[in-house]
Amino acid sequence: MQTQQLSDKETLRYSRHILLDEVGLDGQLMLKRSTVAVVGAGGLGSPALLYLAAAGIGSLILIDDDVVELSNLQRQVLYKVNHLGQNKVRAAGKVLASLNNQINIITHTQKLDDTNSALLLKNADIVLDCSDNFSTRYAVNRYCIANNTRLITGAALATQGQLMGFDFRQSDSPCYGCVFPQSSDAPVINCSNAGVISPLLGIVGSMQAQLTLNMLLGHFKGNVFITFDALSLKQQHFKMTKDLACKECGGYE
């Protein structure tokens, strides 16, 4: 669907990118030819989607089965009062199309799991996990491992944020399960029962979008794990290693 060159309108729209040595015309064409899937169109997905659409990602795949509720508006900046009761990805698709009508937006009103992940994510160059539950996170992780697809995971709870990036094209890459092994008796903690300070979602979601561009443009390779404290504004980087006993990626076996 995407042409191999930028139109005059696109050249003007992305002119501030094209001026950058780190992007340029070739980089903007790379973004145009890319497909990014965003699983979860809530607090993290909102800023990530807005910036990916604005940046000119050629095709965006939106996946979420939830509807817009009043309590979402504290942090899910894609939505307005008139979207209450609407499916999130349908409302998000309209907002994103009004921001950039020169990209392809694909919406799926389904919850992603192991049975449909291959269908929903099959064309993605990079997958952003912006979900709010562990079952979806592990399903996304398993798909990306099996298909050597790069994965960018974000999380935000109370005043603490996390960003992780995994490049499964590298055989020694750790996975989400290496860092957070799945446990059936782990307590269910999320924004609904623990709360979250609203700008934190914007910070982490924007970092997911930036890491996406960095990966697509070749400015970042490998894996990353960053934590962010919203109160102190302190950011920490941690090294991740592959777990030999990981049940998700199978270690080095």
C-alpha positions, 0 to 999 in steps of 0.5 A: 500500500505504501509507495517507495517515495515521499509525496510533497505533503509528506516531505513537508509534514516530516520536514523536521525529521528530514533535517536531522542527520539521524533520520533524513530522507532515507530514515523517513522512508524507512519509517513509512515502510515499517509496520508497528503493532501496539497491544493495548490502547490505554495509558501507555498505548495512548502516547505511544500511538500518538507519537508513532502516528505523528512520526510517520510509521506507515502502518499501525496495528491497534489491538484492544478489546476494552471500551473507554470509561470515565476513569480512563480519562485521567491518563489515557490521553487519546480519548475525550468525553465523547468517546465514553462507551466506545471501543478503544481501538475504534475511537483511537483509530479515528483520532489517529487518522485525524492526526495523520491521514497518510498512514495505514491504521488497522484495528482489532477489537480483540484481546490478544492471546496465544490462539490469535497472536500469529494472526494479529501480529504477523506483519509487525516489524516491532511489537509494543506491549502496552497491556495491563495484564500478565497473560497478555504480556506473556502471550506477546512475549511468546509470539515475539520469541517464536518469530524473532520479532523485536519487542518493546514492553512498558509498564507503569504503576503508582509512581514507578515506570519500566521500559524493556526492549528485546531483540529476538533476532539475536540468539542470546537475547533474554526475554520478558520471562527471563526477567519476570518468571511467570507465577500462578500465585503472583498478586494481581496489581494494576492501575485499578487497585494500586493507582498511577500518577497520570504523566508517568504513562506519558513518559513511559509510552513516549519512551516506547515510541522513541525506542521504536524509532531508534530500533527502526532507524538503526540507532539502537541494537540489543536489549535494554531495561530502564526504570523511572521514578516519577517522584525523584525523576531518577532513571536507572539502567539494568543489564539483562541476561538470558535465564538458562531455566526460562520457561518462555524462551528455553534459555540457550537450548 
